[in-house]
Amino acid sequence: MNDFDFLAGHWDVINRRLVKPLSGIDEWDEFPGRTVATRHFGGAASFDEIEFPTKGTSGLTVRVYDPATRQWSIYWASSATGALDTRPMVGAFEGDRGVFHGEESHEGRPVRCRFVWTVAGADAARWEQAFSDDGRTWETNWTMDFSRA
């Protein structure tokens, strides 16, 4: 519990997203973001909304901690789709690093997905997303570098 307390507040975000994941092409799109995060349930829940001003979209994340399993479930919704993805990313923190796994769709096919959160002090954090289409190898396709606003 309280693993996502570090995220509460206002952040500037530098996004780098792979243009064509799982294609072997190493072309990245870099764009800004702004997020506001809050903590709830005494630290057992976290909510944030992120805006991508140059993309004209936004998203929100809901994270809920299960004390029985000591794991987090992470859910995402995007203004581009208007839907909440009910397939959670599930995992936990060990120290300042959290690893979460789940299922995702990429170009209509199922892939494994991994999130890695790294806390780099009170004013910096990093989020990474990676896909695997074979269950063994991972390709990082999106990074977000957070700096406290």
N, CA, C and O of each residue as an XYZ file, in Angstrom:
596
protein
N       0.842     -1.181      0.000
C       0.000      0.000      0.000
C       0.889      1.248      0.000
O       2.053      1.178      0.395
N       0.371      2.335     -0.420
C       1.059      3.631     -0.466
C       2.173      3.709     -1.522
O       2.900      4.701     -1.575
N       2.312      2.682     -2.353
C       3.383      2.678     -3.349
C       3.280      3.836     -4.333
O       4.300      4.347     -4.796
N       2.051      4.259     -4.659
C       1.870      5.334     -5.633
C       1.707      6.708     -4.983
O       1.362      7.667     -5.673
N       1.943      6.828     -3.680
C       1.871      8.139     -3.023
C       2.831      9.143     -3.663
O       2.536     10.337     -3.708
N       3.977      8.666     -4.158
C       4.957      9.555     -4.791
C       4.355     10.329     -5.956
O       4.820     11.424     -6.275
N       3.327      9.776     -6.597
C       2.780     10.356     -7.819
C       1.815     11.511     -7.562
O       1.520     12.285     -8.473
N       1.324     11.632     -6.335
C       0.354     12.695     -6.032
C       0.947     14.065     -6.346
O       2.065     14.381     -5.938
N       0.177     14.871     -7.079
C       0.611     16.219     -7.425
C       0.574     16.468     -8.919
O      -0.054     15.732     -9.681
N       1.268     17.529     -9.318
C       1.297     17.973    -10.715
C       2.655     17.633    -11.331
O       3.698     17.813    -10.703
N       2.620     17.135    -12.575
C       3.832     16.695    -13.241
C       3.871     17.164    -14.691
O       2.838     17.260    -15.353
N       5.073     17.453    -15.171
C       5.341     17.613    -16.596
C       5.922     16.281    -17.068
O       6.713     15.653    -16.365
N       5.521     15.865    -18.259
C       5.903     14.539    -18.740
C       6.477     14.640    -20.151
O       5.898     15.285    -21.025
N       7.614     13.999    -20.358
C       8.173     13.852    -21.696
C       7.877     12.420    -22.139
O       8.357     11.459    -21.539
N       7.079     12.296    -23.198
C       6.693     10.997    -23.749
C       7.568     10.665    -24.947
O       7.860     11.532    -25.771
N       7.977      9.430    -25.039
C       8.612      8.877    -26.238
C       7.869      7.594    -26.551
O       7.825      6.668    -25.740
N       7.278      7.551    -27.754
C       6.488      6.379    -28.139
C       6.997      5.848    -29.482
O       7.186      6.601    -30.437
N       7.209      4.551    -29.524
C       7.638      3.894    -30.749
C       6.526      4.015    -31.782
O       5.377      3.676    -31.497
N       6.856      4.497    -32.982
C       5.844      4.754    -34.005
C       5.169      3.460    -34.463
O       3.950      3.426    -34.633
N       5.953      2.396    -34.664
C       5.396      1.112    -35.136
C       5.897     -0.025    -34.247
O       6.871     -0.694    -34.591
N       5.238     -0.248    -33.106
C       5.677     -1.328    -32.213
C       5.673     -2.689    -32.910
O       4.862     -2.953    -33.798
N       6.590     -3.530    -32.487
C       6.715     -4.910    -32.952
C       6.914     -5.020    -34.460
O       6.521     -6.009    -35.077
N       7.527     -3.995    -35.044
C       7.791     -4.007    -36.482
C       9.279     -4.093    -36.800
O       9.663     -4.336    -37.943
N      10.117     -3.889    -35.776
C      11.551     -3.845    -36.008
C      12.052     -2.472    -36.424
O      13.251     -2.288    -36.634
N      11.146     -1.504    -36.547
C      11.514     -0.146    -36.951
C      11.735      0.695    -35.689
O      10.874      0.743    -34.811
N      12.886      1.351    -35.605
C      13.275      2.107    -34.409
C      13.026      3.603    -34.607
O      13.957      4.401    -34.498
N      11.787      3.990    -34.896
C      11.411      5.390    -35.079
C      10.498      5.803    -33.928
O       9.480      5.164    -33.665
N      10.884      6.892    -33.242
C      10.170      7.338    -32.049
C       9.502      8.690    -32.275
O      10.011      9.537    -33.009
N       8.351      8.872    -31.629
C       7.635     10.145    -31.599
C       7.781     10.696    -30.183
O       7.458     10.004    -29.217
N       8.263     11.937    -30.047
C       8.390     12.559    -28.726
C       7.379     13.685    -28.616
O       7.233     14.494    -29.533
N       6.669     13.734    -27.468
C       5.642     14.747    -27.268
C       5.449     15.006    -25.777
O       5.750     14.146    -24.949
N       4.941     16.205    -25.435
C       4.782     16.573    -24.025
C       3.472     16.055    -23.436
O       2.534     15.701    -24.150
N       3.450     16.026    -22.125
C       2.231     15.713    -21.390
C       2.218     16.467    -20.074
O       3.252     16.929    -19.592
N       1.036     16.582    -19.506
C       0.856     17.170    -18.172
C      -0.106     16.274    -17.420
O      -1.146     15.877    -17.947
N       0.247     15.958    -16.186
C      -0.633     15.083    -15.417
C      -0.848     15.618    -14.012
O       0.003     16.305    -13.447
N      -2.011     15.285    -13.463
C      -2.355     15.578    -12.078
C      -2.795     14.265    -11.454
O      -3.687     13.591    -11.969
N      -2.166     13.908    -10.347
C      -2.465     12.644     -9.676
C      -2.920     12.892     -8.242
O      -2.473     13.830     -7.581
N      -3.816     12.031     -7.782
C      -4.320     12.103     -6.412
C      -4.302     10.721     -5.781
O      -4.349      9.705     -6.475
N      -4.234     10.695     -4.447
C      -4.272      9.433     -3.704
C      -5.604      9.330     -2.982
O      -6.200     10.339     -2.605
N      -6.065      8.102     -2.792
C      -7.367      7.841     -2.183
C      -7.274      6.595     -1.301
O      -6.281      5.870     -1.344
N      -8.316      6.353     -0.503
C      -8.394      5.168      0.374
C      -7.153      5.040      1.253
O      -6.666      3.934      1.487
N      -6.640      6.175      1.742
C      -5.470      6.138      2.616
C      -4.214      5.626      1.938
O      -3.315      5.110      2.603
N      -4.143      5.761      0.625
C      -2.971      5.300     -0.129
C      -3.195      3.989     -0.853
O      -2.299      3.515     -1.551
N      -4.379      3.384     -0.704
C      -4.676      2.113     -1.375
C      -5.300      2.317     -2.752
O      -5.675      1.345     -3.408
N      -5.414      3.552     -3.193
C      -5.893      3.855     -4.540
C      -5.198      5.115     -5.030
O      -4.829      5.992     -4.250
N      -5.031      5.176     -6.344
C      -4.377      6.307     -6.982
C      -5.116      6.598     -8.280
O      -5.554      5.683     -8.978
N      -5.247      7.885     -8.594
C      -5.937      8.307     -9.808
C      -5.113      9.397    -10.453
O      -4.605     10.282     -9.764
N      -4.972      9.345    -11.773
C      -4.358     10.490    -12.452
C      -5.009     10.703    -13.805
O      -5.516      9.778    -14.439
N      -4.972     11.971    -14.224
C      -5.410     12.344    -15.559
C      -4.226     12.982    -16.256
O      -3.562     13.856    -15.698
N      -3.962     12.538    -17.484
C      -2.865     13.084    -18.260
C      -3.413     13.689    -19.540
O      -4.287     13.123    -20.196
N      -2.874     14.859    -19.879
C      -3.233     15.533    -21.127
C      -2.025     15.503    -22.052
O      -0.890     15.718    -21.626
N      -2.295     15.230    -23.337
C      -1.276     15.269    -24.372
C      -1.638     16.432    -25.299
O      -2.310     16.220    -26.308
N      -1.205     17.656    -24.977
C      -1.699     18.838    -25.686
C      -1.417     18.837    -27.185
O      -2.238     19.341    -27.950
N      -0.306     18.299    -27.626
C      -0.012     18.304    -29.062
C      -0.745     17.187    -29.804
O      -0.808     17.196    -31.034
N      -1.292     16.237    -29.071
C      -2.037     15.128    -29.678
C      -3.543     15.370    -29.648
O      -4.295     14.737    -30.389
N      -3.985     16.304    -28.776
C      -5.411     16.565    -28.653
C      -6.175     15.466    -27.942
O      -7.388     15.339    -28.107
N      -5.467     14.666    -27.149
C      -6.110     13.584    -26.401
C      -5.708     13.645    -24.937
O      -4.800     14.384    -24.555
N      -6.391     12.864    -24.135
C      -6.055     12.726    -22.724
C      -6.407     11.312    -22.291
O      -7.062     10.560    -23.013
N      -5.957     10.977    -21.101
C      -6.239      9.654    -20.562
C      -6.310      9.721    -19.061
O      -5.919     10.712    -18.444
N      -6.814      8.653    -18.483
C      -6.821      8.570    -17.025
C      -6.486      7.164    -16.588
O      -6.767      6.183    -17.277
N      -5.879      7.100    -15.423
C      -5.466      5.827    -14.847
C      -6.060      5.698    -13.450
O      -6.033      6.640    -12.659
N      -6.595      4.518    -13.162
C      -7.094      4.177    -11.831
C      -6.268      2.986    -11.352
O      -6.145      1.980    -12.051
N      -5.708      3.113    -10.158
C      -4.911      2.044     -9.550
C      -5.526      1.692     -8.207
O      -5.818      2.580     -7.406
N      -5.723      0.406     -7.954
C      -6.334     -0.052     -6.709
C      -5.479     -1.178     -6.125
O      -5.096     -2.117     -6.824
N      -5.193     -1.059     -4.830
C      -4.350     -2.033     -4.123
C      -5.206     -3.079     -3.433
O      -6.184     -2.747     -2.763
N      -4.836     -4.351     -3.598
C      -5.512     -5.464     -2.924
C      -4.628     -5.922     -1.767
O      -3.587     -6.535     -2.000
N      -5.022     -5.634     -0.517
C      -4.164     -6.005      0.617
C      -3.999     -7.516      0.784
O      -3.001     -7.964      1.350
N      -4.955     -8.306      0.303
C      -4.857     -9.765      0.433
C      -3.724    -10.320     -0.434
O      -2.993    -11.211     -0.003
N      -3.580     -9.796     -1.651
C      -2.544    -10.287     -2.559
C      -1.294     -9.418     -2.547
O      -0.241     -9.810     -3.051
N      -1.430     -8.211     -1.955
C      -0.356     -7.219     -1.927
C       0.043     -6.793     -3.340
O       1.210     -6.533     -3.629
N      -0.976     -6.731     -4.214
C      -0.732     -6.327     -5.587
C      -1.676     -5.205     -6.002
O      -2.758     -5.024     -5.444
N      -1.222     -4.465     -6.997
C      -2.000     -3.392     -7.587
C      -2.651     -3.868     -8.871
O      -2.078     -4.680     -9.598
N      -3.840     -3.368     -9.153
C      -4.493     -3.517    -10.448
C      -4.599     -2.120    -11.052
O      -5.082     -1.189    -10.408
N      -4.140     -1.987    -12.296
C      -4.075     -0.693    -12.967
C      -4.992     -0.726    -14.188
O      -4.923     -1.638    -15.013
N      -5.852      0.289    -14.284
C      -6.814      0.390    -15.383
C      -6.610      1.708    -16.117
O      -6.267      2.715    -15.496
N      -6.818      1.714    -17.433
C      -6.568      2.878    -18.289
C      -7.809      3.197    -19.107
O      -8.516      2.300    -19.564
N      -8.062      4.484    -19.284
C      -9.107      4.954    -20.190
C      -8.526      6.094    -21.021
O      -7.725      6.888    -20.528
N      -8.938      6.165    -22.282
C      -8.429      7.187    -23.194
C      -9.578      7.974    -23.793
O     -10.631      7.423    -24.112
N      -9.358      9.277    -23.940
C     -10.378     10.093    -24.601
C     -10.512      9.701    -26.074
O     -11.549      9.949    -26.689
N      -9.479      9.098    -26.635
C      -9.517      8.689    -28.044
C     -10.502      7.550    -28.280
O     -11.105      7.458    -29.349
N     -10.667      6.671    -27.272
C     -11.590      5.539    -27.425
C     -12.887      5.734    -26.662
O     -13.911      5.147    -27.012
N     -12.849      6.558    -25.617
C     -14.040      6.758    -24.799
C     -14.435      5.535    -24.003
O     -15.601      5.367    -23.646
N     -13.451      4.668    -23.719
C     -13.754      3.425    -23.002
C     -12.700      3.154    -21.935
O     -11.535      3.523    -22.079
N     -13.136      2.502    -20.863
C     -12.242      2.031    -19.810
C     -11.798      0.618    -20.169
O     -12.632     -0.264    -20.377
N     -10.497      0.402    -20.243
C      -9.976     -0.938    -20.497
C     -10.083     -1.713    -19.188
O      -9.425     -1.364    -18.208
N     -10.892     -2.745    -19.162
C     -11.139     -3.497    -17.932
C     -10.164     -4.654    -17.742
O     -10.298     -5.427    -16.793
N      -9.184     -4.781    -18.634
C      -8.124     -5.783    -18.439
C      -7.018     -5.117    -17.624
O      -6.277     -4.294    -18.162
N      -6.888     -5.451    -16.350
C      -5.902     -4.730    -15.534
C      -4.473     -5.185    -15.789
O      -4.214     -6.316    -16.198
N      -3.572     -4.272    -15.536
C      -2.158     -4.593    -15.391
C      -1.990     -4.879    -13.903
O      -2.409     -4.073    -13.072
N      -1.392     -6.002    -13.557
C      -1.314     -6.423    -12.153
C       0.142     -6.627    -11.761
O       0.923     -7.225    -12.502
N       0.495     -6.118    -10.578
C       1.853     -6.304    -10.104
C       2.096     -5.585     -8.806
O       1.160     -5.198     -8.106
N       3.372     -5.406     -8.484
C       3.743     -4.852     -7.187
C       5.076     -4.121     -7.281
O       5.825     -4.255     -8.248
N       5.336     -3.349     -6.245
C       6.611     -2.651     -6.088
C       7.537     -3.468     -5.202
O       7.104     -4.125     -4.256
N       8.817     -3.413     -5.529
C       9.889     -3.837     -4.632
C      10.817     -2.647     -4.546
O      11.536     -2.339     -5.496
N      10.800     -1.981     -3.409
C      11.573     -0.749     -3.269
C      11.001      0.331     -4.164
O       9.798      0.592     -4.139
N      11.851      0.956     -4.951
C      11.437      2.063     -5.820
C      11.101      1.618     -7.239
O      11.042      2.445     -8.148
N      10.880      0.313     -7.438
C      10.586     -0.211     -8.779
C       9.342     -1.089     -8.727
O       9.250     -2.016     -7.922
N       8.388     -0.779     -9.599
C       7.168     -1.575     -9.694
C       7.065     -2.205    -11.065
O       7.315     -1.550    -12.077
N       6.692     -3.494    -11.104
C       6.542     -4.219    -12.364
C       5.127     -4.793    -12.412
O       4.647     -5.387    -11.447
N       4.470     -4.600    -13.560
C       3.067     -4.960    -13.729
C       2.890     -5.630    -15.087
O       3.479     -5.193    -16.075
N       2.084     -6.687    -15.142
C       1.865     -7.428    -16.383
C       0.379     -7.548    -16.685
O      -0.463     -7.514    -15.786
N       0.079     -7.688    -17.962
C      -1.292     -7.896    -18.389
C      -1.369     -8.198    -19.868
O      -0.356     -8.409    -20.535
N      -2.588     -8.216    -20.364
C      -2.854     -8.486    -21.773
C      -3.218     -7.188    -22.470
O      -3.858     -6.319    -21.878
N      -2.822     -7.056    -23.701
C      -3.101     -5.878    -24.515
C      -3.416     -6.370    -25.918
O      -3.152     -7.523    -26.259
N      -3.979     -5.490    -26.722
C      -4.186     -5.779    -28.137
C      -3.313     -4.836    -28.942
O      -3.218     -3.646    -28.641
N      -2.680     -5.378    -29.963
C      -1.886     -4.553    -30.874
C      -2.221     -4.977    -32.295
O      -1.994     -6.120    -32.691
N      -2.768     -4.032    -33.052
C      -3.183     -4.281    -34.428
C      -4.080     -5.514    -34.523
O      -3.948     -6.337    -35.429
N      -5.004     -5.613    -33.552
C      -5.998     -6.671    -33.572
C      -5.556     -8.020    -33.046
O      -6.332     -8.975    -33.063
N      -4.328     -8.114    -32.582
C      -3.874     -9.409    -32.040
C      -3.464     -9.249    -30.585
O      -2.998     -8.181    -30.187
N      -3.632    -10.298    -29.787
C      -3.261    -10.202    -28.376
C      -1.742    -10.223    -28.197
O      -1.030    -10.953    -28.885
N      -1.267     -9.407    -27.258
C       0.144     -9.387    -26.882
C       0.224     -9.275    -25.363
O      -0.706     -8.792    -24.717
N       1.327     -9.719    -24.811
C       1.603     -9.494    -23.392
C       2.107     -8.060    -23.247
O       2.772     -7.528    -24.136
N       1.781     -7.451    -22.120
C       2.187     -6.077    -21.870
C       2.843     -6.009    -20.498
O       2.454     -6.722    -19.573
N       3.840     -5.146    -20.380
C       4.533     -4.945    -19.112
C       4.693     -3.453    -18.881
O       5.098     -2.713    -19.778
N       4.366     -3.013    -17.654
C       4.662     -1.659    -17.203
C       5.785     -1.755    -16.178
O       5.803     -2.669    -15.354
N       6.712     -0.820    -16.230
C       7.732     -0.692    -15.187
C       7.718      0.749    -14.708
O       7.903      1.675    -15.499
N       7.498      0.941    -13.403
C       7.585      2.248    -12.762
C       8.894      2.305    -11.983
O       9.225      1.378    -11.244
N       9.636      3.397    -12.152
C      10.846      3.620    -11.378
C      10.746      4.995    -10.732
O      10.586      6.005    -11.416
N      10.843      5.022     -9.403
C      10.788      6.275     -8.651
C      12.228      6.752     -8.469
O      13.072      6.026     -7.944
N      12.497      7.981     -8.908
C      13.862      8.529     -8.853
C      13.907      9.729     -7.919
O      14.455     10.772     -8.274
N      13.338      9.592     -6.735
C      13.306     10.682     -5.775
C      11.940     11.329     -5.720
O      10.989     10.856     -6.342
N      11.848     12.427     -4.964
C      10.559     13.082     -4.742
C      10.037     13.810     -5.973
O       8.836     14.060     -6.075
N      10.921     14.157     -6.915
C      10.521     15.008     -8.028
C      10.736     14.395     -9.404
O      10.680     15.107    -10.407
N      10.981     13.093     -9.472
C      11.211     12.454    -10.766
C      10.778     10.993    -10.717
O      10.938     10.309     -9.705
N      10.227     10.537    -11.834
C       9.825      9.136    -11.970
C       9.832      8.781    -13.453
O       9.842      9.655    -14.320
N       9.826      7.495    -13.719
C       9.801      7.010    -15.105
C       8.823      5.846    -15.199
O       8.777      4.972    -14.333
N       8.040      5.860    -16.280
C       7.133      4.764    -16.615
C       7.541      4.237    -17.973
O       7.858      5.008    -18.878
N       7.532      2.920    -18.114
C       7.849      2.294    -19.391
C       6.800      1.241    -19.695
O       6.321      0.539    -18.804
N       6.453      1.145    -20.976
C       5.563      0.084    -21.438
C       6.316     -0.745    -22.466
O       7.022     -0.199    -23.314
N       6.165     -2.071    -22.391
C       6.788     -2.967    -23.358
C       5.767     -4.020    -23.781
O       4.887     -4.397    -23.008
N       5.901     -4.488    -25.024
C       5.061     -5.570    -25.555
C       5.919     -6.794    -25.813
O       7.116     -6.700    -26.088
N       5.267     -7.951    -25.714
C       5.883     -9.209    -26.122
C       4.867     -9.979    -26.943
O       3.739    -10.198    -26.503
N       5.270    -10.389    -28.138
C       4.359    -11.216    -28.931
C       4.754    -12.686    -28.905
O       4.075    -13.529    -29.491
N       5.874    -12.994    -28.210
C       6.286    -14.394    -28.096
C       6.338    -14.885    -26.650
O       6.604    -16.062    -26.406
N       6.082    -13.979    -25.675
C       6.099    -14.366    -24.267
C       7.485    -14.464    -23.658
O       7.612    -14.748    -22.467
N       8.541    -14.232    -24.457
C       9.912    -14.344    -23.952
C      10.704    -13.048    -24.072
O      11.457    -12.686    -23.168
N      10.530    -12.348    -25.198
C      11.292    -11.121    -25.425
C      10.362     -9.922    -25.329
O       9.174    -10.010    -25.640
N      10.925     -8.797    -24.891
C      10.138     -7.575    -24.681
C      10.706     -6.440    -25.523
O      11.921     -6.292    -25.651
N       9.809     -5.643    -26.094
C      10.195     -4.435    -26.813
C       9.553     -3.240    -26.118
O       8.328     -3.119    -26.094
N      10.376     -2.356    -25.552
C       9.848     -1.132    -24.956
C       9.320     -0.255    -26.073
O      10.017      0.008    -27.053
N       8.049      0.208    -25.917
C       7.439      0.997    -26.982
C       6.923      2.353    -26.519
O       6.455      3.144    -27.339
N       6.998      2.636    -25.217
C       6.560      3.941    -24.729
C       7.263      4.210    -23.412
O       7.275      3.359    -22.523
N       7.848      5.389    -23.288
C       8.417      5.819    -22.012
C       7.845      7.178    -21.658
O       7.550      7.992    -22.533
N       7.694      7.410    -20.374
C       7.269      8.700    -19.849
C       8.245      9.083    -18.733
O       8.411      8.352    -17.756
N       8.882     10.239    -18.898
C       9.761     10.762    -17.859
C       9.029     11.906    -17.172
O       8.704     12.921    -17.788
N       8.777     11.715    -15.871
C       7.999     12.658    -15.062
C       8.936     13.575    -14.282
O       9.897     13.118    -13.665
N       8.642     14.873    -14.319
C       9.327     15.829    -13.443
C       8.259     16.682    -12.777
O       7.324     17.157    -13.421
N       8.419     16.860    -11.486
C       7.413     17.582    -10.706
C       7.275     19.007    -11.226
O       8.267     19.717    -11.392
N       6.036     19.416    -11.482
C       5.762     20.769    -12.002
C       5.808     21.782    -10.876
O       5.604     22.974    -11.109
